[in-house]
Amino acid sequence: MSDRSPIPCLRCGTCCMADMIADADAEDLARWKREGRDDILRACRDALWVGDHVLSVTTGMSIHDCPFLDFRAGTFACTIYETRPRVCHDFEPGSSAICPQFGKRPPD
C-alpha cells in the first residue's frame, strides 16, 4: 500500500472479474486450510491457468468473475472479504488500468 491518500473504491466489481482468485499464493492457501475454508480451497483447485486465461477444471469453461463476488443493492461485495487473497487485499483502487478510477489519483 502507498502512503498517498486512497482513491475510494466504487464497488464496481471490475477488479474481481480479472482472474484474481486464481492468483492466490501459498500463504493464502495455508491460511484457508487453517481456517477450514474448504469452499475457497475448492474454488482454487478448480481454477487452472491456460495461457492468459483461467479455466474451470470441472467444466472446461472460462472463469472470469471471482466465485465470491456478490451483487446486492446496486454494488458488488466480497463474500470472503476478511480472508480474501493477498492480491485482492493489496489492490489499490486506481492503481491499474483495469480499474475505472485509474488515472484519477491527484498528483503527489
HELIX and SHEET records of a PDB file:
HELIX    1   1 CYS A   15  MET A   17  5                                   3    
HELIX    2   2 MET A   20  ASP A   23  5                                   4    
HELIX    3   3 ALA A   26  GLU A   35  1                                  10    
HELIX    4   4 ASP A   38  ASP A   46  1                                   9    
HELIX    5   5 TYR A   81  THR A   83  5                                   3    
HELIX    6   6 ARG A   86  ASP A   90  1                                   5    
SHEET    1   A 3 ALA A  47  VAL A  50  0                                        
SHEET    2   A 3 HIS A  53  SER A  56 -1                                        
SHEET    3   A 3 SER A  62  ILE A  63 -1                                        
SHEET    1   B 2 LEU A  69  ARG A  72  0                                        
SHEET    2   B 2 THR A  75  CYS A  78 -1                                        
END                                                                             
